[in-house]
Structures are given as structure tokens and as C-alpha cells.
Amino acid sequence: MNENHFMSNEQHSIDSTSAHNNMASIDKINKECCCFNLRKVSRAITQYYDHALDSSGLRITQFTLLVALASTKAKTLTEIAESLVMDRTTLTRNLKPLEKMELISTVPSIDRRSKAYALTDKGREVFQKAFPHWEKAQNNMVKILGDEKYASIMADLDNLLELSQYPKDFDN
């Protein structure tokens, strides 16, 4: 039998300690990491709103993009990306299905080097049909949390969003 397959007691102890430390680190991340927990909550909330929007044919990610484009003014990719705090590549990938569904279209931009996007009439119609489903889910969310807790969560989210706009602060 190959002796390399056997660990000494000292090696086993080190590996056990390392595994214990890793488990402690994982537990710490699960309990304390803001990013880990916000992403987990985000996925759960996304599923909740997706379910609410099922009958509209939209997912909450698509609904959010329609909201971003609901103003009368067309918006460039950069403007949309900045307003939603999304990278342009992900945004472009998410806009394509909406274009294929003819819910949005590209329109001439003031800056000829960039594309601008706007809701189509069909997009406005789909948005209007989806809105009551979103509103029901939203009202239910507020009801479950209570007005005070909901307002507190929204304020905390605003604070976190503001903090994330200053990545240089993370280097200190």
C-alpha cells in the first residue's frame, strides 16, 4: 500500500482544524455577509414578484426595464444602466427579449454614437396590464412587513445603495 495515502496524526489534526475554520468562515458568511444575504433575499423577492406577474407574461426583471423606459423620453443604454445600477452587457442581454417581443424599440439618439430605447405602444399596453399584478404583490409585501418596517427597509436599502456608489471607501 502507498504510504502517501495515510496522514500522520499531526497532518490529520491540521486538516481537521482547517476544515473547522473553513466551516466557521462559511457560517460567518451565511450569518453576517451583507452581500450574500442581500442576494439571497433578492432571489426570494424576485421569485415572489415573478409569481405575481405570471399571468402578465413578464418577469420582474422585464417589468423593471419597462418601468425604467416608461417616461416619455427615450433613454440611452448608459442612462438605463446607471438608473438600474446594471452593467451595459447584462442590460443589453436583458433588453433583447423585450425588443423581440416588440415591447421596446431603438430610436434615434441625440448622440449618434449610442442607441436610445423607448417603449412601444405594445410595451405600454403590456406594462399597463402587468401593473395591477405588480401593485397587488407590492401592497401585499407592505402589508406583511407593516408600514413602519417597510419604510425602514427601504431607507436601509437607499443607504446601502448610496454606500455602494463609493467603492473607494471599501479599500480603507
N, C-alpha and C positions, 0 to 999 in steps of 0.2 A: 504494500500500500504506500502511496506517496505521502511523505511526511508533511508536505506543504498544505495538505487538506486539513490538518489539525492545527488548532490555535493553542498557544500556551495559555495558562490561566490569566497571565498578565494581559495578553492580547485580547482575550475574551472580555476581561474587565473593562479595558479601554473601549472596545466596541459597544459594550452594554452602556457605558457612561455616555458615549457619543450618541447612541440611539435614544437614551433617556433625554439628553439635551436637545436632540432634534425634535422629539415629541413635545418637550416643554416649549420649544420655539414654535412649533406648529400650533399648539394650544394657545400660545400667546397671540399669534396671528389671528386665529379664529375668534378670539375674545376681544382683542384690542385694536387690530388694524382697521383704521378708518376706511381705507380703500377697499380692502377685502369685504368688509361688511356693507359698505355702500353699494358695491357691485352686486352682492348677494341680494340685498333689498331691491335694487334696481331691476334685477331679473324677475323677482317675485312680483313687483308692481307692474312691470311690463306684461307679464302673463295675465295679471288681473285686468288690465286695460285691453289687452288683445282679446280676451274672452268677451269683454263688454262690447267690443267693436266687431265681433264675429259677423253679425248679420249685415254690417255695412260693407263687408268685403275689404276693409282696410285693417292694417295692423297699426298699433300705436306709433311705431316709427314712421309710417307713411302719413298718418294723421298729423303728427308733429311737423313734418315737412310741409304739408298743406297749410297748417297754421302759419308757419314761417313765411309762406308765399301769399297769404290771404290779403295782404294790403294791396291797394290798387297799383302801387309802384312795383315794376319788375325789379328783381334783385340779382346781383351777380353771384357767382359761386362763392367768392370771397365773403361777400356780405352775409350770405346764408350760413356759411361755415362759421363765421365769427359769432353770429347771433345764437347758434346752437352749440357752440364750442365743439365743433367737429373738424376733423382733418378733411381736406378737399378730396382726397382719394376715396374715403369712405362715403362722403357726401355724394360724389359723382356716381358711385356704385348704387347708392340708395335712390338717387333721382331717376336712374334709367327705367326701372319698372313703372314709375309714375308717368314717364314720357310714353312708354309703350301702351299704357292704359289710357293715354290721351288726357290725363288729368292736369298735366303741366306741359308747357312748350317753351322752346327757346325763342327769345325775341331780340331784336337789335339792342345793343348796349351803347351807352354814351361812349364808353371806351371800346373801340372796335376790336381790341385785342382780347377781350373777355366776353364770355357768354352771359346773358341775363336770362332769368327764368321767371315765368308768370303762370298763374293758374289759368286754365282754360275754363270756358263756360261749364263743360262737363266736370272739371275739377271742383268748381264752386258748388255745383249741384251735389256731387258726391260728399263734399265737405259738409254741406247743409244737412244731408241725410244722416251723416255719421255723428254730427254734433250732439243730438239728443242722447245718443248712446254713451258718448263720452261724458256728457253732463250728468247723466244718471250715475255712472261709475264715480265721477268726481264727487257728487253730492253724497254718495254712499261712503266714500272714503272719509270725507269730513265728518259725517255722522258717526262712523265707527271710532274715529280718533277724538272727536269732540272739537269744538271751535278753538278753544284755548291751546290744546296740544297741537292741533293742525297749524295754527298761526306760529307757534313756537318752532315746529319742524321746518316750516317754510323760511322763517328767519334764520335758522341754523343753516339751512341749505344755501341761502343767499350769502351768508358769512363764509361758508366753505368755498363757494364759487368765487367769491372775491379773493380769498386766500390763494386759490389755485391760479389766479391771474398773475401772481408774483412768484414765479418759480425760483428766482434768485434767493428768496427767503429760505428755501429748503437747503441751500448749501451751507448755511451757518450752523 
